[in-house]
Amino acid sequence: MEIQPSIFETLFDKAETFGKTTYEISKLKALETTTVVATSVVARISVILMISMFLLVFNIGVALYLGELLGKFYYGFFIVAAFYLVAGLILHFFLHKWIEKPLSNLIISQALK
């Protein structure tokens, strides 16, 4: 004689299977989100790195050119440094929220996909 499992045992087995499946799906979704965010960050960092290298070489060229025009090479570097000081202060005091909010929204939207 075969013993039939009770309805509670069957229900418990199905709930256990559902729980394990839900856990596996959650792990896969977390992995996907992590992968999307990480690849997006790496891509953006590589672009920022290339732009930074361009700007570094460009600024050295501008500083040397201005220094040549003014007679002393270090004058050009002082002028370029002063420009970046003024630009940094403007960004810090006036445009800080303009940069912070879109950046945080970008990270949140990538994490929620």
Sequence and secondary structure as in RCSB ss.txt:
>XXXX:A:sequence
MEIQPSIFETLFDKAETFGKTTYEISKLKALETTTVVATSVVARISVILMISMFLLVFNIGVALYLGELLGKFYY
GFFIVAAFYLVAGLILHFFLHKWIEKPLSNLIISQALK
>XXXX:A:secstr
      HHHHHHHHHHHHHHHHHHHHHHHHHHHHHHHHHHHHHHHHHHHHHHHHHHHHHHHHHHHHHHHHSSHHH
HHHHHHHHHHHHHHHHHHTSHHHHHHHHHHHHHHHHH 
